[in-house]
Amino acid sequence: MMRLRIFDDRMIKMQRTGKLSFYMRSFGEEAIAIAQTMALETQDWVFPSYRQPGAQFVRGRDMVSMICHCIGNTEDNVKGRQMPVHYTWKEGRFISISSPVGTQFSQAVGVAMASAYKGDDEVCISWLGDGTSAQGDYHYALNFASTFKPPVILNVVNNQWAISTHANLATGGRTFAERGLAYDIPSIRVDGNDFLALYSVTKWARDRGAAGLGATHIEVYTYRAGGHSSSDDPSAYRPKEEFKCWPGGDPIARLKDHLIKNEMWDEERDAALAQKIDDEVMTSYRAACEFGDLASGPYPPASTIFTEVYETVPWHVQEQREELGK
Ligand SMILES: Cc1ncc(C[n+]2csc(CCOP(=O)(O)OP(=O)(O)O)c2C)c(N)n1
């Protein structure tokens, strides 16, 4: 969680100083991707939204590779085809983050159905936001999950805001959790700023999926402590006092306090770890820039728009390629 927060803090500063074009932080929501991915097995499939890049840290993705993606340089594994922070990482079974929000739920259900059909011990997990759960995609996915009972964990991350739209406008119900019950899917509401609660509820959901008991629907109650993205200014629509209350509190501070009280951690080690991570982030940023920085590149060549899309390139695309001279 500390790695994710420090990484995010540095990257937003890079954006503010013109070294990245765009950025999205997980600020206040760090426990979610970290605890929930830790509760899975390595063969499980992760279908994230743009606020769960932390799952990659759990699975060991190299920071340099993540920063190359954010810059969109020659080492970006998606060759500049995605917005920054819309990571994809095949080796970590981390499915490409989609800009059109909500597509990941149906994909997760579909892959889980395939795994069950093949008899593989694989569970899928996916997250979408309170705002996104007002879309049809959410309901299609729940209906398939209810009907076919695949091993899938479907999380609605209720961080109370969808850019400037409050969660009250995404449902008329009291909670997001209760919506799963209408689909006859076991549903639970968990404190999304409590690392240990998230870990245990996700382990339970994984066990259910692996035992053939089907999907679990989870409302992860949290708070988007920062802006929506580097393009957003929440002070334009959010009461100032709200952040001061920080519903649920800082998940990192909460776990730290718990560990200190149990004599498993101390302030000195905490400060040393923060410094070590910050050094790692800065070293990784400099290493990533060796493959191209935002101001001067190099970027993936234009010819890459024609690669890795079609196995057999259709004639009209081939014509366009020839016209481009690549
Ligand atoms: C299909 C679609 N509609 C609208 C958008 C624009 N958009 C991007 S993020 C976002 C808000 C999503 O809010 P929420 O689902 O609550 O997730 P959060 O950002 O709070 O994590 C919107 C409207 C989009 N990317 N895709």
The ligand as a Tripos MOL2 file, in Angstrom:
@<TRIPOS>MOLECULE
LIG
   26    27     1     0     0
SMALL
NO_CHARGES

@<TRIPOS>ATOM
      1 C1        -19.0350    4.1190  -20.8660 C.3       1 LIG1
      2 C2        -18.3700    5.3540  -20.2910 C.ar      1 LIG1
      3 N1        -19.1280    6.3900  -19.8850 N.ar      1 LIG1
      4 C3        -18.5480    7.4890  -19.3710 C.ar      1 LIG1
      5 C4        -17.1850    7.5540  -19.2530 C.ar      1 LIG1
      6 C5        -16.5300    8.7870  -18.6420 C.3       1 LIG1
      7 N2        -16.1200    8.4540  -17.2820 N.ar      1 LIG1
      8 C6        -14.8950    7.9990  -16.9880 C.ar      1 LIG1
      9 S1        -14.6970    7.6320  -15.3970 S.2       1 LIG1
     10 C7        -16.2750    8.0960  -15.0300 C.ar      1 LIG1
     11 C8        -16.7950    8.0140  -13.6170 C.3       1 LIG1
     12 C9        -16.8520    6.6320  -13.1110 C.3       1 LIG1
     13 O1        -17.1700    6.7010  -11.7440 O.3       1 LIG1
     14 P1        -17.2260    5.4210  -10.8460 P.3       1 LIG1
     15 O2        -17.7350    4.2640  -11.6220 O.co2     1 LIG1
     16 O3        -17.9430    5.7420   -9.6050 O.co2     1 LIG1
     17 O4        -15.6780    5.1030  -10.5660 O.3       1 LIG1
     18 P2        -14.5830    5.9830   -9.8020 P.3       1 LIG1
     19 O5        -13.9480    6.8920  -10.8180 O.co2     1 LIG1
     20 O6        -15.2580    6.7260   -8.7200 O.co2     1 LIG1
     21 O7        -13.5680    5.0050   -9.2900 O.co2     1 LIG1
     22 C10       -16.9420    8.5300  -16.1740 C.ar      1 LIG1
     23 C11       -18.3230    9.0370  -16.2040 C.3       1 LIG1
     24 C12       -16.4210    6.4410  -19.6920 C.ar      1 LIG1
     25 N3        -15.0840    6.4230  -19.5810 N.pl3     1 LIG1
     26 N4        -17.0390    5.3510  -20.1900 N.ar      1 LIG1
@<TRIPOS>BOND
     1     1     2 1
     2     2     3 ar
     3     2    26 ar
     4     3     4 ar
     5     4     5 ar
     6     5     6 1
     7     5    24 ar
     8     6     7 1
     9     7     8 ar
    10     7    22 ar
    11     8     9 ar
    12     9    10 ar
    13    10    11 1
    14    10    22 ar
    15    11    12 1
    16    12    13 1
    17    13    14 1
    18    14    15 2
    19    14    16 1
    20    14    17 1
    21    17    18 1
    22    18    19 2
    23    18    20 1
    24    18    21 1
    25    22    23 1
    26    24    25 1
    27    24    26 ar
@<TRIPOS>SUBSTRUCTURE
     1 LIG1         1 GROUP 0 **** ****
